[in-house]
Amino acid sequence: MKARSAVGLLAAGAALAGAIVFVRTKSAVEREHVDVYFADGSMVSLESGSSDGDRLLPLARRALAAARG
Amino acid sequence: MVACPRMDAAQALADLTEISAQIEAAVLADHDGSVVASTLADDGAAKSFAEAAAELLAAADDVRAEPGSEPLVQVEGASLDGSVFVARDDRHLVAAVTKPRPTVGLVFYDLKTCLRMLEREEEAKAAKATKTATRRRTTKKETEEAESESS
């Protein structure tokens, strides 16, 4: 009986952890951003809401719109 | 023989769209945004795309403006509708658009391959042109020497 409860708890915990990872990953992927890469291999990620992000995102959207007509 | 960079660029872009299924459209341009080649049928759209890509690169350059900082080499702008990628070398920039959530590393790899192919083809043509010009000069000199000896 105790073993079955332990397994149930473990399964519930794993399901919860999986759901959290899924939601966090999905929201991170769908967030608008501009990633700037430099010659030394470093990268700066600028998200909407930051000053550089808000400056660069409209330009990226404009380029996207121009290419799609 | 005269090198034809536009033909090389068109071939490089054709190869790019052939190898990368994620890329919807692409343009090759000079750093000022002048179009060299494009996969877009509309010249006006290609010009607007190239100019917007050049502007994005120029604006992204200001992210690290302090002296001695590493130069910018590539940018990805990801919106909910799709992504725009811009990579550059010493002479050109190449920009491409994809659907949302592309495989970023692969797209950049393909863009850089396109720039490398173009550079290699231009170098090969320039070397061939130089070799031909040298051969012509040598032949002309030999002819002149032969003529002066016979007279």
Backbone of each chain as ProteinMPNN parsed JSONL, in Angstrom:
{"seq_chain_A": "MKARSAVGLLAAGAALAGAIVFVRTKSAVEREHVDVYFADGSMVSLESGSSDGDRLLPLARRALAAARG", "coords_chain_A": {"N_chain_A": [[0.827, -1.21, 0.0], [1.895, 1.243, 0.897], [3.985, 1.44, -0.867], [2.627, 1.727, -3.283], [1.419, 4.218, -2.927], [3.679, 5.807, -2.8], [4.7, 5.514, -5.371], [2.608, 6.664, -6.8], [2.722, 9.298, -5.849], [5.239, 9.997, -6.784], [4.835, 9.831, -9.541], [2.936, 11.851, -9.878], [4.436, 14.051, -9.121], [6.414, 14.034, -11.104], [4.859, 14.503, -13.35], [3.93, 17.088, -12.798], [6.359, 18.503, -12.778], [7.127, 18.139, -15.429], [5.046, 19.512, -16.717], [5.553, 22.125, -15.863], [8.083, 22.623, -17.002], [7.391, 22.414, -19.708], [5.545, 24.562, -20.056], [7.189, 26.754, -19.391], [9.22, 26.539, -21.324], [7.747, 26.831, -23.687], [6.702, 29.421, -23.406], [9.057, 30.862, -23.384], [10.097, 30.393, -25.925], [8.211, 31.569, -27.561], [8.409, 34.239, -27.079], [9.02, 37.497, -28.284], [12.093, 38.543, -29.66], [15.432, 39.898, -30.176], [18.425, 38.596, -31.225], [21.795, 39.26, -30.978], [24.839, 38.632, -32.47], [28.356, 38.367, -31.969], [31.775, 38.738, -33.242], [33.537, 37.31, -31.615], [32.1, 35.19, -30.79], [30.317, 35.666, -28.798], [26.995, 36.503, -27.562], [24.165, 38.645, -27.471], [21.024, 38.778, -26.103], [18.086, 40.415, -26.763], [15.128, 41.36, -25.438], [11.642, 42.125, -26.028], [10.548, 45.069, -24.484], [12.907, 45.743, -23.293], [15.244, 48.479, -23.709], [16.974, 48.406, -25.998], [15.879, 46.196, -27.263], [13.296, 47.092, -27.88], [13.981, 48.994, -29.695], [15.148, 47.59, -31.789], [13.368, 45.526, -32.518], [11.085, 46.559, -34.053], [12.424, 47.102, -36.451], [13.209, 44.581, -37.263], [10.689, 43.441, -37.637], [9.848, 45.012, -39.74], [11.604, 44.281, -41.766], [10.833, 41.642, -42.086], [8.182, 41.97, -42.946], [8.652, 43.332, -45.337], [9.922, 41.385, -46.857], [7.912, 39.561, -47.164], [6.043, 40.912, -48.53]], "CA_chain_A": [[0.0, 0.0, 0.0], [2.8, 2.393, 0.995], [4.754, 1.486, -2.115], [1.736, 2.245, -4.34], [1.274, 5.659, -2.675], [4.947, 6.44, -3.152], [4.763, 5.537, -6.831], [1.613, 7.658, -7.229], [3.274, 10.632, -5.556], [6.363, 10.203, -7.704], [4.264, 10.081, -10.878], [2.304, 13.176, -9.852], [5.543, 15.027, -9.091], [7.048, 14.06, -12.431], [3.913, 15.151, -14.276], [3.94, 18.515, -12.484], [7.644, 19.051, -13.255], [7.051, 18.156, -16.896], [4.146, 20.595, -17.125], [6.244, 23.404, -15.615], [9.133, 22.753, -18.039], [6.707, 22.634, -20.993], [4.995, 25.927, -20.097], [8.313, 27.714, -19.403], [9.89, 26.452, -22.62], [6.843, 27.371, -24.709], [6.607, 30.876, -23.284], [10.361, 31.438, -23.748], [10.265, 30.301, -27.367], [7.272, 32.44, -28.267], [8.64, 35.644, -26.759], [9.73, 38.203, -29.353], [13.432, 38.958, -29.231], [16.483, 40.055, -31.189], [19.705, 38.081, -30.75], [22.899, 39.897, -31.696], [26.02, 37.777, -32.322], [29.597, 39.085, -32.238], [32.827, 37.943, -33.877], [34.2, 36.43, -30.642], [31.191, 34.097, -30.446], [29.369, 36.069, -27.752], [25.665, 36.851, -28.069], [23.317, 39.411, -26.563], [19.617, 38.573, -26.424], [17.327, 41.605, -26.38], [13.703, 41.028, -25.503], [10.745, 43.281, -26.085], [10.465, 45.628, -23.13], [14.196, 46.372, -23.022], [15.358, 49.648, -24.601], [17.532, 47.966, -27.284], [14.902, 45.295, -27.885], [12.203, 47.899, -28.452], [14.54, 49.751, -30.822], [15.484, 46.68, -32.898], [12.245, 44.66, -32.948], [10.331, 47.117, -35.186], [13.223, 46.962, -37.681], [13.105, 43.157, -37.661], [9.327, 43.238, -38.171], [9.763, 45.71, -41.033], [12.325, 43.436, -42.724], [9.974, 40.472, -42.302], [7.039, 42.418, -43.758], [9.138, 43.67, -46.693], [10.215, 40.143, -47.585], [6.658, 38.836, -47.45], [5.251, 41.762, -49.441]], "C_chain_A": [[0.861, 1.26, 0.0], [3.577, 2.574, -0.302], [3.923, 2.089, -3.238], [1.547, 3.758, -4.182], [2.531, 6.407, -3.117], [5.07, 6.573, -4.667], [3.814, 6.589, -7.393], [2.124, 9.067, -7.031], [4.385, 10.987, -6.534], [5.856, 10.563, -9.105], [3.645, 11.47, -10.951], [3.369, 14.27, -9.889], [6.189, 15.174, -10.451], [6.16, 14.77, -13.439], [3.913, 16.654, -14.074], [5.222, 19.17, -13.017], [7.649, 19.161, -14.78], [6.194, 19.29, -17.397], [4.817, 21.952, -16.96], [7.29, 23.656, -16.704], [8.494, 23.087, -19.379], [6.221, 24.073, -21.115], [6.111, 26.954, -20.191], [8.999, 27.724, -20.756], [9.052, 27.124, -23.7], [6.798, 28.897, -24.631], [7.926, 31.535, -23.675], [10.524, 31.465, -25.259], [9.397, 31.333, -28.076], [7.469, 33.922, -27.966], [9.42, 36.3, -27.906], [11.089, 38.679, -28.837], [14.328, 39.217, -30.436], [17.771, 39.548, -30.562], [20.82, 38.648, -31.617], [24.171, 39.106, -31.407], [27.273, 38.545, -32.741], [30.69, 38.124, -32.704], [33.517, 36.99, -32.906], [33.289, 35.282, -30.194], [30.194, 34.461, -29.361], [28.045, 36.513, -28.381], [24.911, 37.649, -27.007], [21.877, 39.21, -27.005], [18.804, 39.741, -25.874], [15.84, 41.308, -26.528], [12.864, 42.292, -25.57], [10.51, 43.749, -24.65], [11.78, 46.246, -22.708], [14.377, 47.512, -24.029], [15.909, 49.237, -25.973], [16.562, 47.046, -28.017], [13.785, 46.076, -28.565], [12.675, 48.746, -29.63], [14.724, 48.829, -32.035], [14.301, 45.848, -33.409], [11.403, 45.254, -34.083], [11.087, 46.994, -36.511], [13.163, 45.527, -38.196], [11.74, 42.878, -38.258], [9.193, 43.857, -39.546], [10.447, 44.857, -42.123], [11.464, 42.213, -43.098], [8.799, 40.827, -43.232], [7.474, 42.718, -45.198], [9.371, 42.408, -47.515], [8.941, 39.397, -47.98], [5.686, 39.655, -48.3], [4.051, 42.383, -48.801]], "O_chain_A": [[0.625, 2.202, -0.756], [3.796, 3.69, -0.771], [4.431, 2.863, -4.049], [1.519, 4.491, -5.17], [2.463, 7.479, -3.717], [5.489, 7.61, -5.18], [4.152, 7.311, -8.33], [1.991, 9.923, -7.905], [4.465, 12.106, -7.04], [6.373, 11.468, -9.76], [3.801, 12.18, -11.945], [3.228, 15.274, -10.588], [6.479, 16.282, -10.901], [6.637, 15.538, -14.274], [3.896, 17.417, -15.041], [5.181, 20.24, -13.623], [8.117, 20.151, -15.342], [6.541, 19.961, -18.369], [4.672, 22.829, -17.812], [7.376, 24.753, -17.256], [8.993, 23.945, -20.108], [6.445, 24.729, -22.132], [6.019, 27.909, -20.962], [9.326, 28.788, -21.282], [9.565, 27.885, -24.52], [6.848, 29.581, -25.653], [7.931, 32.633, -24.231], [11.029, 32.44, -25.816], [9.81, 31.906, -29.085], [6.776, 34.767, -28.532], [10.369, 35.717, -28.431], [11.203, 39.158, -27.709], [14.026, 38.813, -31.559], [18.169, 40.01, -29.493], [20.789, 38.529, -32.841], [24.544, 38.924, -30.249], [27.264, 39.277, -33.731], [30.573, 36.904, -32.591], [34.034, 35.957, -33.331], [33.661, 34.496, -29.323], [29.318, 33.662, -29.031], [27.981, 36.851, -29.563], [25.005, 37.369, -25.812], [21.548, 39.448, -28.167], [18.829, 40.021, -24.675], [15.361, 41.035, -27.629], [13.317, 43.381, -25.216], [10.305, 42.95, -23.737], [11.807, 47.154, -21.877], [13.739, 47.515, -25.081], [15.382, 49.663, -27.0], [16.438, 47.109, -29.24], [13.381, 45.76, -29.685], [11.871, 49.167, -30.462], [14.484, 49.239, -33.171], [14.241, 45.507, -34.59], [11.035, 44.522, -35.002], [10.478, 46.804, -37.563], [13.077, 45.287, -39.4], [11.627, 42.171, -39.26], [8.516, 43.314, -40.418], [9.945, 44.731, -43.24], [11.386, 41.817, -44.26], [8.475, 40.09, -44.164], [6.762, 42.402, -46.152], [9.063, 42.36, -48.706], [8.899, 38.698, -48.992], [4.646, 39.158, -48.732], [3.31, 43.114, -49.459]]}, "seq_chain_B": "MVACPRMDAAQALADLTEISAQIEAAVLADHDGSVVASTLADDGAAKSFAEAAAELLAAADDVRAEPGSEPLVQVEGASLDGSVFVARDDRHLVAAVTKPRPTVGLVFYDLKTCLRMLEREEEAKAAKATKTATRRRTTKKETEEAESESS", "coords_chain_B": {"N_chain_B": [[38.917, 38.261, -69.364], [35.953, 39.22, -67.658], [34.903, 39.422, -64.294], [31.74, 38.347, -63.019], [29.903, 39.386, -60.65], [27.173, 39.46, -60.024], [26.001, 37.228, -61.232], [27.312, 35.195, -59.839], [26.319, 35.69, -57.283], [23.566, 35.239, -57.585], [23.616, 32.521, -58.089], [24.689, 31.609, -55.684], [22.622, 32.292, -53.926], [20.56, 30.747, -54.982], [21.544, 28.215, -54.434], [21.487, 28.383, -51.682], [18.702, 28.53, -51.002], [18.022, 26.097, -51.937], [19.351, 24.259, -50.295], [18.397, 24.884, -47.767], [15.483, 24.265, -46.271], [14.001, 25.736, -44.541], [14.118, 28.398, -45.139], [12.263, 31.051, -46.411], [12.492, 33.301, -48.078], [15.204, 35.165, -49.509], [17.884, 37.564, -49.6], [20.725, 39.003, -51.145], [23.048, 41.506, -50.497], [24.898, 44.63, -50.773], [26.771, 46.27, -48.123], [25.501, 48.704, -47.767], [22.92, 48.207, -48.411], [22.259, 47.933, -51.06], [20.847, 45.948, -53.536], [22.166, 42.839, -54.546], [21.497, 40.28, -55.343], [18.473, 38.331, -55.356], [15.824, 36.249, -54.059], [13.313, 37.031, -54.362], [10.56, 37.831, -56.457], [9.641, 40.359, -56.972], [11.215, 43.353, -57.558], [11.066, 45.717, -56.103], [10.224, 44.866, -53.574], [12.428, 43.315, -52.897], [14.37, 45.299, -52.712], [13.366, 46.86, -50.574], [13.465, 44.934, -48.546], [16.229, 44.371, -48.419], [17.219, 46.892, -47.674], [15.946, 47.238, -45.188], [17.101, 45.128, -43.8], [19.797, 45.903, -43.796], [19.55, 48.193, -42.285], [18.707, 47.117, -39.855], [21.014, 45.7, -39.121], [22.812, 47.849, -38.873], [21.633, 49.264, -36.763], [21.815, 47.332, -34.787], [24.513, 47.277, -34.421], [25.023, 49.284, -32.633], [24.536, 48.215, -30.181], [26.741, 47.254, -28.831], [28.719, 49.614, -28.476], [31.1, 50.51, -27.483], [34.607, 51.429, -27.762], [36.93, 49.159, -29.274], [35.449, 46.917, -28.935], [34.16, 43.706, -29.932], [33.376, 43.104, -33.395], [30.057, 43.061, -34.826], [28.516, 40.183, -36.197], [26.264, 38.718, -36.971], [22.645, 38.669, -36.898], [19.554, 37.822, -35.354], [16.166, 38.358, -35.637], [13.34, 37.67, -33.912], [9.956, 37.335, -34.312], [6.434, 36.907, -33.576], [5.322, 36.152, -35.932], [7.311, 35.152, -37.505], [10.843, 34.738, -38.328], [13.652, 36.897, -38.901], [16.784, 36.76, -40.396], [20.094, 37.96, -40.465], [23.272, 37.972, -41.844], [26.737, 38.85, -42.163], [29.7, 39.519, -44.155], [32.974, 40.765, -45.035], [32.299, 42.158, -47.347], [29.614, 41.757, -48.196], [26.094, 41.422, -47.241], [23.785, 38.956, -46.17], [20.4, 38.233, -46.067], [17.579, 36.608, -44.632], [14.258, 35.233, -44.407], [12.198, 33.296, -42.217], [9.76, 30.838, -41.131], [7.968, 30.975, -37.916], [9.884, 29.971, -35.015], [12.389, 28.716, -36.047], [15.223, 26.504, -36.801], [17.729, 27.885, -35.425], [20.613, 27.802, -35.438], [21.158, 26.242, -37.699], [20.105, 27.789, -39.795], [21.735, 30.09, -39.684], [24.169, 28.864, -40.236], [23.752, 28.056, -42.888], [23.433, 30.553, -44.128], [25.961, 31.663, -43.768], [27.475, 29.86, -45.185], [26.578, 30.449, -47.738], [27.608, 33.07, -48.052], [30.33, 32.472, -47.941], [30.628, 30.827, -50.202], [30.075, 32.631, -52.243], [32.174, 34.476, -51.906], [34.361, 32.813, -52.439], [33.91, 32.129, -55.117], [34.075, 34.627, -56.335], [36.724, 35.286, -55.787], [38.042, 33.267, -57.209], [37.314, 33.905, -59.836], [38.434, 36.434, -60.062], [41.136, 35.795, -59.813], [41.486, 34.251, -62.088], [40.987, 36.152, -64.064], [43.151, 37.875, -63.659], [45.267, 36.168, -64.297], [44.774, 35.678, -67.012], [45.077, 38.27, -68.046], [47.804, 38.711, -67.506], [48.944, 36.739, -69.13], [48.217, 37.702, -71.643], [49.644, 40.098, -71.725], [52.253, 39.1, -71.694], [52.35, 37.647, -74.108], [51.969, 39.712, -75.939], [54.296, 41.193, -75.52], [56.24, 39.358, -76.295], [55.622, 39.137, -79.012], [56.179, 41.719, -79.883], [58.926, 41.782, -79.398], [59.813, 39.81, -81.152], [59.102, 40.971, -83.576], [60.747, 43.234, -83.591], [63.229, 42.042, -83.684], [63.185, 40.788, -86.19], [63.048, 42.962, -87.883]], "CA_chain_B": [[37.587, 37.893, -68.877], [35.469, 40.083, -66.581], [34.118, 38.695, -63.294], [30.327, 38.771, -62.998], [29.479, 39.094, -59.287], [25.722, 39.263, -59.913], [25.724, 35.845, -61.585], [27.784, 34.391, -58.709], [25.41, 35.914, -56.161], [22.305, 34.55, -57.886], [23.879, 31.089, -57.922], [24.858, 31.372, -54.244], [21.288, 32.343, -53.312], [19.808, 29.57, -55.449], [22.058, 27.088, -53.649], [21.031, 28.573, -50.293], [17.294, 28.142, -50.853], [17.918, 24.663, -52.235], [19.817, 23.44, -49.165], [17.695, 25.203, -46.527], [14.022, 24.208, -46.452], [13.348, 26.669, -43.62], [14.189, 29.776, -45.645], [11.174, 31.413, -47.334], [13.014, 34.266, -49.055], [16.529, 35.65, -49.122], [18.452, 38.614, -50.448], [22.149, 39.308, -50.974], [23.181, 42.944, -50.755], [26.087, 45.285, -50.243], [26.523, 46.725, -46.753], [24.595, 49.861, -47.757], [21.566, 47.749, -48.718], [22.038, 47.792, -52.509], [20.584, 44.531, -53.827], [23.052, 42.144, -55.493], [20.662, 39.2, -55.881], [17.337, 38.08, -54.472], [14.899, 35.185, -54.477], [11.988, 37.647, -54.506], [10.255, 38.185, -57.849], [9.404, 41.802, -57.025], [12.447, 44.103, -57.289], [10.781, 46.697, -55.049], [10.215, 44.143, -52.293], [13.818, 42.932, -52.628], [15.071, 46.528, -52.295], [12.885, 47.201, -49.224], [13.974, 43.9, -47.635], [17.68, 44.578, -48.255], [17.427, 48.134, -46.912], [15.529, 46.995, -43.802], [18.117, 44.241, -43.196], [20.999, 46.727, -43.563], [19.213, 49.097, -41.181], [18.708, 46.293, -38.635], [22.427, 45.459, -38.78], [23.42, 49.114, -38.423], [21.083, 49.573, -35.444], [22.336, 46.334, -33.844], [25.917, 47.642, -34.172], [25.069, 50.208, -31.492], [24.322, 47.491, -28.916], [28.055, 47.321, -28.166], [29.352, 50.714, -29.2], [32.347, 50.938, -26.855], [35.762, 51.182, -28.627], [37.655, 47.914, -29.041], [34.541, 45.774, -28.78], [34.13, 42.791, -31.083], [32.372, 43.499, -34.391], [28.838, 42.259, -34.962], [28.588, 39.345, -37.402], [24.952, 38.232, -37.402], [21.507, 39.069, -36.064], [18.262, 37.173, -35.591], [15.017, 39.028, -35.042], [12.251, 36.683, -33.868], [8.634, 37.839, -33.944], [5.462, 35.807, -33.516], [4.982, 35.766, -37.317], [8.453, 34.53, -38.174], [12.146, 35.283, -37.949], [14.515, 37.44, -39.947], [18.2, 36.501, -40.113], [21.034, 38.731, -41.281], [24.689, 37.681, -41.576], [27.552, 39.661, -43.067], [31.147, 39.37, -44.182], [33.622, 42.052, -45.287], [31.759, 42.856, -48.519], [28.177, 41.617, -48.41], [25.225, 40.874, -46.205], [22.732, 38.086, -46.681], [19.263, 38.248, -45.145], [16.581, 35.586, -44.969], [13.122, 35.122, -43.482], [11.727, 31.933, -41.98], [8.554, 30.721, -40.304], [8.329, 31.05, -36.487], [10.636, 28.899, -34.358], [13.282, 27.956, -36.939], [16.442, 25.989, -36.17], [18.556, 29.085, -35.581], [21.994, 27.457, -35.796], [21.196, 25.746, -39.083], [19.865, 28.901, -40.729], [22.956, 30.893, -39.713], [25.199, 28.066, -40.927], [23.468, 28.119, -44.327], [23.707, 31.916, -44.601], [27.417, 31.854, -43.816], [27.95, 29.048, -46.308], [26.249, 31.239, -48.932], [28.587, 34.153, -48.151], [31.648, 31.872, -48.244], [30.601, 30.368, -51.6], [30.158, 33.83, -53.083], [33.535, 35.004, -51.78], [35.262, 31.883, -53.115], [33.695, 32.243, -56.566], [34.599, 35.928, -56.771], [38.195, 35.195, -55.736], [38.47, 32.401, -58.308], [37.145, 34.641, -61.087], [39.418, 37.516, -60.067], [42.444, 35.175, -60.065], [41.487, 33.833, -63.499], [41.089, 37.376, -64.866], [44.53, 38.355, -63.528], [46.123, 35.23, -65.029], [44.538, 35.918, -68.438], [45.675, 39.565, -68.381], [49.261, 38.521, -67.489], [49.291, 35.952, -70.314], [48.06, 38.585, -72.807], [50.771, 41.042, -71.705], [53.456, 38.34, -72.064], [52.256, 37.333, -75.54], [52.158, 40.964, -76.67], [55.711, 41.547, -75.381], [56.983, 38.407, -77.131], [55.36, 39.508, -80.407], [56.929, 42.958, -80.148], [60.36, 41.434, -79.45], [60.027, 39.057, -82.408], [59.011, 41.932, -84.677], [61.931, 44.102, -83.59], [64.365, 41.214, -84.123], [63.064, 40.52, -87.637], [63.251, 44.202, -88.643]], "C_chain_B": [[37.197, 38.783, -67.691], [34.625, 39.26, -65.609], [32.693, 39.234, -63.275], [29.744, 38.46, -61.622], [27.993, 38.816, -59.157], [25.337, 37.825, -60.227], [26.143, 34.924, -60.431], [26.795, 34.479, -57.548], [24.089, 35.179, -56.378], [22.466, 33.051, -57.678], [24.001, 30.749, -56.439], [23.506, 31.374, -53.529], [20.437, 31.134, -53.714], [20.238, 28.338, -54.658], [21.544, 27.162, -52.206], [19.59, 28.094, -50.114], [17.088, 26.66, -51.152], [18.298, 23.823, -51.01], [19.015, 23.71, -47.889], [16.188, 25.279, -46.753], [13.312, 25.234, -45.581], [13.256, 28.086, -44.173], [13.087, 30.023, -46.679], [11.678, 32.32, -48.448], [14.355, 34.771, -48.561], [16.999, 36.714, -50.095], [19.929, 38.772, -50.112], [22.33, 40.775, -51.33], [24.547, 43.424, -50.305], [25.752, 45.824, -48.848], [25.575, 47.925, -46.678], [23.157, 49.478, -48.123], [21.263, 47.659, -50.202], [21.927, 46.312, -52.853], [21.583, 43.997, -54.854], [22.28, 41.0, -56.151], [19.558, 38.914, -54.871], [16.515, 36.903, -54.976], [13.492, 35.749, -54.688], [11.77, 38.076, -55.957], [10.119, 39.696, -58.015], [10.682, 42.556, -56.623], [12.266, 45.115, -56.151], [10.808, 46.056, -53.669], [11.629, 43.746, -51.903], [14.605, 44.128, -52.1], [14.668, 46.894, -50.859], [13.436, 46.224, -48.188], [15.463, 44.122, -47.355], [17.958, 45.824, -47.418], [17.057, 47.945, -45.445], [16.549, 46.117, -43.079], [19.387, 45.026, -42.872], [20.771, 47.662, -42.383], [19.218, 48.35, -39.842], [20.138, 46.028, -38.174], [23.07, 46.723, -38.206], [22.93, 49.467, -37.016], [21.634, 48.608, -34.386], [23.8, 46.605, -33.505], [26.058, 48.52, -32.927], [24.896, 49.503, -30.152], [25.616, 47.453, -28.103], [28.871, 48.378, -28.884], [30.715, 51.104, -28.628], [33.547, 50.569, -27.741], [36.472, 49.882, -28.256], [36.752, 46.716, -28.879], [34.501, 44.955, -30.064], [33.077, 43.234, -32.089], [31.199, 42.532, -34.435], [28.945, 41.423, -36.244], [27.221, 38.86, -37.897], [23.858, 38.605, -36.391], [20.311, 38.185, -36.393], [17.184, 37.982, -34.891], [13.841, 38.069, -35.082], [10.961, 37.36, -33.438], [7.674, 36.65, -33.928], [5.101, 35.295, -34.91], [6.105, 35.025, -38.027], [9.745, 35.182, -37.734], [12.851, 35.864, -39.157], [15.958, 37.245, -39.494], [19.048, 37.374, -41.018], [22.449, 38.343, -40.865], [25.518, 38.508, -42.55], [29.009, 39.217, -43.046], [31.727, 40.729, -44.537], [32.937, 42.847, -46.391], [30.234, 42.852, -48.594], [27.421, 41.311, -47.121], [24.22, 39.965, -46.887], [21.633, 38.032, -45.626], [18.249, 37.212, -45.603], [15.44, 35.642, -43.965], [12.673, 33.663, -43.41], [10.388, 31.977, -41.253], [8.963, 30.847, -38.827], [9.053, 29.783, -36.011], [11.497, 28.068, -35.32], [14.438, 27.349, -36.138], [17.54, 27.028, -36.419], [19.972, 28.765, -36.078], [22.123, 27.021, -37.246], [21.027, 26.871, -40.093], [21.122, 29.772, -40.828], [24.072, 30.158, -40.461], [25.01, 28.169, -42.445], [23.758, 29.508, -44.892], [25.214, 32.15, -44.734], [28.035, 31.037, -44.946], [27.728, 29.798, -47.621], [27.284, 32.359, -49.124], [29.97, 33.618, -48.52], [31.719, 31.431, -49.698], [30.773, 31.545, -52.552], [31.578, 34.389, -53.082], [34.525, 34.141, -52.57], [35.138, 32.014, -54.64], [34.262, 33.551, -57.1], [36.123, 35.915, -56.792], [38.716, 34.374, -56.915], [38.387, 33.143, -59.641], [38.175, 35.758, -61.199], [40.8, 36.956, -60.393], [42.567, 34.771, -61.532], [41.665, 35.045, -64.41], [42.514, 37.913, -64.838], [45.469, 37.493, -64.355], [45.999, 35.468, -66.538], [45.21, 37.215, -68.877], [47.186, 39.456, -68.444], [49.705, 37.78, -68.744], [49.232, 36.829, -71.576], [49.239, 39.552, -72.898], [52.041, 40.355, -72.179], [53.477, 38.065, -73.563], [52.529, 38.576, -76.375], [53.631, 41.35, -76.665], [56.556, 40.651, -76.291], [56.825, 38.752, -78.609], [56.169, 40.736, -80.785], [58.422, 42.675, -80.28], [60.689, 40.718, -80.747], [60.024, 39.996, -83.601], [60.254, 42.808, -84.759], [63.169, 43.334, -84.033], [64.34, 41.012, -85.631], [63.311, 41.778, -88.464], [64.642, 44.727, -88.415]], "O_chain_B": [[38.024, 39.063, -66.823], [33.748, 38.501, -66.023], [32.466, 40.424, -63.488], [29.155, 37.397, -61.43], [27.577, 38.038, -58.299], [24.457, 37.258, -59.579], [25.422, 33.989, -60.085], [26.476, 33.474, -56.912], [23.557, 34.566, -55.452], [21.569, 32.389, -57.157], [23.484, 29.728, -55.986], [23.268, 30.559, -52.637], [19.699, 30.575, -52.902], [19.407, 27.521, -54.262], [21.214, 26.146, -51.596], [19.292, 27.342, -49.186], [16.125, 26.046, -50.695], [17.661, 22.811, -50.719], [18.959, 22.848, -47.012], [15.684, 26.232, -47.348], [12.158, 25.574, -45.839], [12.423, 28.88, -43.735], [12.984, 29.314, -47.68], [11.336, 32.134, -49.616], [14.619, 34.805, -47.359], [16.576, 36.763, -51.25], [20.33, 38.685, -48.952], [21.821, 41.236, -52.352], [25.259, 42.742, -49.568], [24.589, 45.832, -48.443], [24.924, 48.143, -45.657], [22.275, 50.337, -48.142], [20.134, 47.345, -50.581], [22.802, 45.518, -52.506], [21.816, 44.615, -55.892], [22.39, 40.776, -57.356], [19.69, 39.215, -53.685], [16.511, 36.599, -56.169], [12.592, 35.039, -55.136], [12.671, 38.612, -56.602], [10.441, 40.245, -59.069], [11.167, 42.418, -55.5], [13.173, 45.342, -55.35], [11.344, 46.623, -52.717], [12.001, 43.823, -50.732], [15.401, 44.001, -51.17], [15.524, 47.201, -50.03], [13.825, 46.624, -47.092], [15.904, 44.067, -46.207], [18.833, 45.812, -46.553], [17.76, 48.428, -44.557], [16.833, 46.326, -41.9], [19.984, 44.843, -41.811], [21.675, 47.897, -41.58], [19.672, 48.88, -38.828], [20.441, 46.12, -36.984], [23.773, 46.678, -37.197], [23.711, 49.915, -36.177], [21.887, 48.998, -33.246], [24.278, 46.216, -32.439], [27.089, 48.498, -32.255], [25.085, 50.115, -29.101], [25.61, 47.596, -26.88], [29.629, 48.066, -29.802], [31.415, 51.932, -29.211], [33.529, 49.529, -28.398], [36.601, 49.546, -27.079], [37.24, 45.6, -28.702], [34.779, 45.466, -31.149], [32.003, 43.69, -31.698], [31.332, 41.349, -34.123], [29.419, 41.919, -37.266], [27.038, 38.62, -39.09], [24.119, 38.823, -35.207], [20.077, 37.841, -37.552], [17.279, 38.257, -33.695], [13.387, 37.689, -36.162], [10.874, 37.898, -32.334], [8.065, 35.523, -34.232], [4.637, 34.166, -35.067], [5.877, 34.352, -39.032], [9.75, 36.065, -36.876], [12.681, 35.398, -40.284], [16.305, 37.533, -38.348], [18.754, 37.513, -42.205], [22.788, 38.38, -39.682], [25.053, 38.831, -43.642], [29.49, 38.631, -42.077], [31.056, 41.747, -44.365], [32.982, 44.077, -46.383], [29.631, 43.841, -49.011], [28.0, 40.995, -46.082], [23.852, 40.182, -48.041], [21.901, 37.815, -44.444], [18.081, 36.97, -46.798], [15.628, 36.046, -42.817], [12.753, 32.911, -44.381], [9.944, 33.039, -40.816], [10.152, 30.829, -38.51], [8.854, 28.69, -36.54], [11.342, 26.849, -35.393], [14.609, 27.641, -34.955], [18.182, 27.045, -37.469], [20.462, 29.384, -37.023], [23.076, 27.385, -37.935], [21.712, 26.91, -41.116], [21.529, 30.151, -41.926], [24.823, 30.764, -41.225], [25.973, 28.346, -43.191], [24.27, 29.632, -46.005], [25.674, 32.761, -45.698], [28.996, 31.467, -45.583], [28.584, 29.784, -48.505], [27.777, 32.566, -50.233], [30.691, 34.228, -49.31], [32.738, 31.629, -50.361], [31.514, 31.47, -53.533], [32.118, 34.732, -54.133], [35.4, 34.652, -53.268], [36.14, 32.01, -55.355], [34.853, 33.588, -58.179], [36.741, 36.465, -57.702], [39.709, 34.74, -57.544], [39.282, 33.026, -60.477], [38.722, 36.009, -62.273], [41.554, 37.561, -61.156], [43.624, 34.931, -62.142], [42.394, 34.986, -65.401], [43.033, 38.357, -65.862], [46.36, 38.007, -65.032], [47.0, 35.46, -67.256], [45.835, 37.27, -69.936], [47.806, 40.039, -69.333], [50.713, 38.135, -69.355], [50.082, 36.717, -72.46], [49.77, 39.804, -73.979], [52.815, 40.919, -72.952], [54.51, 38.232, -74.212], [53.227, 38.515, -77.388], [54.162, 41.787, -77.687], [57.468, 41.123, -76.969], [57.787, 38.668, -79.372], [56.767, 40.796, -81.859], [59.101, 43.234, -81.141], [61.717, 40.983, -81.369], [60.828, 39.851, -84.522], [60.756, 43.093, -85.847], [64.055, 43.894, -84.678], [65.386, 41.063, -86.277], [63.735, 41.686, -89.616], [65.009, 45.764, -88.967]]}, "name": "protein", "num_of_chains": 2, "seq": "MKARSAVGLLAAGAALAGAIVFVRTKSAVEREHVDVYFADGSMVSLESGSSDGDRLLPLARRALAAARGMVACPRMDAAQALADLTEISAQIEAAVLADHDGSVVASTLADDGAAKSFAEAAAELLAAADDVRAEPGSEPLVQVEGASLDGSVFVARDDRHLVAAVTKPRPTVGLVFYDLKTCLRMLEREEEAKAAKATKTATRRRTTKKETEEAESESS"}
